Amino acid sequence: MKAVNKSKKPSTLKKIARILPIIIGAFITAYGLEAVLIPNNVSDGGVTGLSIVGSQLSGIHLGILIALLNIPFVFLGYKQIGKSFAVFSVVGIASLAVGTSIMHHIPPIVEGDTLLVTVVGGIIIGTGMGIALRNGGALDGIDMLAVLLSRKLPFGTSDLILFLNLFVFIIVSTVFGLQGAILSGIAYFIASKVIHIVEEGLSGSKTFKIITSQPELMAETIRDRLGRSTTFHYVEGGYSNEQFKQITCVINRLEESKMKEIIFEIDGNAFITVYDVAEVKGGNFQKFDIH
């Protein structure tokens, strides 16, 4: 029994360590809404945008609408994605609702300058949502709907998110006007880019797959000059049936130009493919000095 209790404690601590950033991310998002966007007649996308419109038309508090309108999407997330994601999303959405209630009367930090409003608002909201998503929670239910629809329709998730938000911004235009809808779209676009940066980190990672006539020299040079380990995979040409040693190496995005320099210095005819990597864990992925 003692062993079981010991194993449960780290799990509880890990959950708390994930919940806290989600709450912080939700409050950052609430601040961006109440201190930047809403006072300047600019909305957000998704369910939050619909909640802002509903609040303006009905007088119902924004936090209440955010909580109510997201209920069916949280249920959808529970059925389609999993229990833990739904629980963390409930924490995030509830924190966003509470945050907007607490910050409802705070003075705006930016007024009048439409470009500054969209940039600052987009950055703040994107940072908050990115922190929440990075820790396994969502602050808006429209993403969950897009995931479900992508399984039923011949469209990608990102395409469906954009498509669904077009309808949201059409609805926003009925309250904030065409200019407000356009500014809301710009702020949402900026926020989506910031979310991507926060989720993946500023540097990110890339995977290089290299087929060269000098695989051993290439791998040794990459190790000596970049401090990165490599792996070999034996591949066969579909036309020539020739055997090759394919090199695979994961690097920091900032090292990409140096990697290409090494490749073309050793073998100008090398065949390379490059992939973006969302996350790297374990192994020997450590940063060493570049020579």
N, C-alpha and C positions, 0 to 999 in steps of 0.2 A: 504493500500500500504506500509506503514511503517513497518508493521509486516512482510510482504513478504521480504522486503529488509534486515531486521534484520536476517531472517532465512537463507538468501542466503550468508551472510558474513561468518559465520562459515564454510559453505560448501566450499567456495573458499579458506579459510585458510587451511582447511583439505587437499584440493587438492594440494596446494603449499607445505604443510608439507610432502606430499607423493612424490611429484615430486623432491624435493631437494635431498632426500636420493637416489633416482634412478639415478640422475645425478652424485652424488658422487660415487655411486657404479660402474657406467659406467667408470668413470675416473680412479678408482682403477683398474678395469679390464684392461683398456687400458695401464696403467702403467705396470701391470704384463706382458702383451704381449710385449710391446716395450722395457722394461728394463730387462726382464729376458728370456722369451721363444724365441722370434724370433731371437735375436742376437746369440743364441746358437743352431739354427736350430731345434727348438722344436716348434710344433704347438699346437693349441687347437682343440677341437672337434667341431662338429656341423657346422653351417653356417660360423662361424668365422674361423674354420679350413679350409674350402673350400675357403674362401676369402684370407687367407694367401697363400695358394697354388696358387690361381689365380694371386695374386699380384706378387709372385716370378716368375711365368711363363710369365706374360704379361707386367710387369712393371707398371701396373695401381696401383695407390695409394690404400693402404689397406682400408682406411676409405671410399673411394668411393665404393669399392666392398662390404664392410659390409652393407652399406646403400642399394645398389641395390639388392643384393642377398636376403636380408631379406624382400623386399617389398611383394612378394607373400605370405610369411608366416605371415606377419602382417595382410594382408587381410584375410587370413585363420583364424587367431585369432579373428578378428573382427566378422566373420560370425559364428564361433563355440563357442567362449567364451564370447564375449561381447565388447561393445564400449569402456568402461573405460579401460579394459585390453589392448585393441589395442592402445588407446591413450597413456597410460603410457609406453607401449612397444616401440612406436615410439619415445617417449622422450628418453628412455634408449638407443635404437639402434643409434639414431642420436647423442647422447652424446658420445657413444662408438666410432663412426666414427670420430667425432671431436677430441676426446681425443687421438686417434691413430695418427691423423694428427699433433696435437700439440707436441706430445711426440716422434715423429718419429726419431729424431736425438739425443735423450738423451743417455748418456753413460750407458751401462749395469751395473747392480749392482752385478751380479754374472756371472762368466765366467769359462768355462773349466770343472768344477766339475759337471758331469752329474746328480749325485744323488741330489746335492744341488739345481741344476737348476730346476729339476722336483718338488722337495718339496716346494721351495720358490715360484716358479711360480704357482704351484697348489694352494697354500695357498692364495696368493694375488688375483688370478683370482676367486677362490671360494668365498672369502670374498666379492669381488665386486659384483659378480652375486647374492650371497645370500642376500645382502642388497637390490638389485633391486627387486628380487623376493618377499622378505618380505614386500615390499611396493607396490606390485601389478603390477610390470612391468617385462618384460623379455628382456634379451640382446641377445638372440639367438633364431631363428625361428624353429629349429629342434624339440624343445619340443612341439610346437604347432602342428607340423605334426604328432608327436607320439600320441598326444591326439586324433586327428582325426582318425588315423589308428586303434587305440585301440577300437574304436566304430564299426569298420568294420571288424576287424580280431580278432581271439580268443587268443589275447596276451595282457598282461598288458602294461601300458605306459612305465614303467621302462625297460621292456624287449625290447620294440621297440626302445627306445632311445639308448640302448646298441647296438642293431642290426644295426640301421642306422649309428651309429658312427663307426662301424667296416668298413663300406664302406668308410667313411671319412678318416680313418687312412690308408686304402689301397691306397687311392689317395695321402695322405700325403707322403707315402713311395716313390712315384715316384719322389718327389722333395727333400725330406730330407733323403732318404734312409731308410732301414729297421730299423736301430738303432734309427733314428729320429722319425719314426712312433711309435716304442715301447716306447720311452721316452715321446712322445706326449700322448700315451695312459695312461701311469703312471701319468703324470701331470693332465690329465683329470679325472682320478679316484680320485686323491687327492682332486681336485677342487670339485667334486661331494659330497665328504664327508664333506668338509668345508661348502658348500652350505647348506647341511642338518643341520649342527650345527648352522650356522648363522640364518637360518629360524626358528628353534625350540628353540634356546638358548642353552647354555652350559649344563644347568641342565635338561631342559625338564620336562615333567610331566608324571605320570602313573595313570591309573585307576585300582583299585583293586575291584573285585567283590568276596564277601566272603559268603559262606554258612556254618554256624556253629550251633552247638547245644546251644551255649550261645551268641546269637546275642546282647543282651542288655549289657552284661559285656564286650563284644568285642568292641562295639561302644563307651562305656564309657572309656575304657582303651585307645583306639586310640585318643579320645578327650583329655584325661588327659596327655598322654605321648608324643603325637605328635602335639597336638593343632589343629587337623583336625576334621571338622564336617563330619558326615556321613548321608546317607539316607537309608531308608528301602524300600524294594520291596518284596511283597508277591509272592512267586513262588511255583510251584507244581511239584513234581517228576513225570516224565513220566511213570515210572514203578510202583512205590509204591503209587502214588497219595497222597503222604504225603505233607502237607503244610510246607513251610520254610520261614523264614525271611532272605532275601538276603541283605547283607550290600554292599553299593557302596561308595567308598572313593577315591578322587583324591589327590595325594600327589606329592611332588617334587621328582625327580628321586634320589636325594641324600638320601632320607628318606626310600628308598626301603628296605634296609637290616634291618632297625629298625622296619619297618612295619611287615616284615616276622617274626622277632623275637617275636613281640607281638602276632601275630596270633598263632604261634606254641607253645608259652608259655601258652596260654589260652586253645587252642583246637588243639592238634596235628593231629587230623583227619579232620580238616576243609578243605573244598573244595574251592580253590581259582583260579581265572583266572585274568591275568594281561594284560593290553593293554597300548600301547604307545599313548600318547595324544599330538597332534600337537599344540594345543592352548587352554588356559583357560582364560575365562573372566567372570567378575561378581561374584555374590555369596559371599561366605565367604572364598575364597581361599587366605589366608594370612599365612605367615611364622611365626611360634612361636618357642620359644626355645624348644628343645627336652630334655626331662628329662632323 
